[in-house]
Amino acid sequence: MIQPFPFAEIPPADEREKGRVLLTSQVEFLKGATAMAHLPPADRLEVCFAGRSNVGKSSLLNRLAARRGLARTSAEPGKTRLLNFFR
């Protein structure tokens, strides 16, 4: 069977550990921005989760951070109107 995308190689153990530590470190909600003028300064590495409504972006973030309720999920698809930033 032909895969549409090649599988990534498994990273070395030390790189996997860096990722584990990053994702299990302290995470906190920073702010929600409604306009470009409200964005926090671009002074650090950023990771973006983008996708259509109700695809699980908040659930993924909560799972990666191992914290329930860090990124709130909604029963109403398309309700979020902010760019949410976490530190």
Salt bridges, closest charged atoms under 4 A:
GLU15 OE2 - LYS18 NZ 3.27
GLU17 OE2 - ARG20 NH2 2.68
GLU28 OE2 - ARG87 NE 3.25
ASP43 OD1 - ARG44 NE 3.08
GLU76 OE2 - LYS79 NZ 3.83
